[in-house]
């Protein structure tokens, strides 16, 4: 069995799709933002259910689509614990496994390209990210990189695996697709037959240009590829509205919530919080519930018991529509209630994808996947 290897020409990045032939459960490694339509179509073509979107590290040269795949394909996001990708549902430690159907990958912590970088072993295949490339290796001169650590990771962790293990790298710039550990052990120009000081000298002498997209890509990748708002000042004051206290921007709601001025209430359904993501410590109180979206009979009681007297509430839903209904109801119950504009995910864009045009998550406010 072989992985499906996909290529993004703009960044020369390989993405890998693995699946269990019986259950059709799948796992994707290092998916690329611009290629999400291709990847969704691959899943449809093969009839796969994507369980995991996994990163080898926080990339500097492209933006991950992991957050989008969580939303559109129902995947859970997983990232190495040492990479600072705080939105990932699972923080992977060395030796951890992720299962999909009867298959699994095992994480190997291989610091060097970045301190948190990991490789993943599946059957007799290893996915090496930017740790080991074909006749090369990832750079070590930024993002917590270390040539000494990379040498140890390649020679002691990867080269300890059987020589016949297939190596599937994170990039190739010369049209090659894969190699084997045996071939790299004897032929890799940077490491084969080299001592640690020789390797460090080679890495020191590279003087590579700074990656074009690093300032954009790294911050985005630390939140599973959901981009933060670049421009447009946030609404700094509440906007009064008939029927409830007013509309507020996600940023202002966050400020009020942080200072203890307001209670943050997430009125989405349990399924939405589970699937799309939730805000740690926000009060979950559904306005409507799946299936059928019947109004939650316990909504009024939930408000009464959880909102202290005299405190205002800010209501959050998916895109700022349901939260208006909830804010109106809270107002009828005598509570100073505000609606959070744009909700958690914002309005859909021209391709009907949410999360790219506004909302709590888009603005970089805290959230994580369930
Ligand atoms: Fe990288």
Boltz pocket constraint, residues with backbone or C-beta under 6 A from the ligand:
constraints:
  - pocket:
      binder: B
      contacts: [[A, 57], [A, 58], [A, 59], [A, 60], [A, 61], [A, 113], [A, 130], [A, 138]]
      max_distance: 6.0
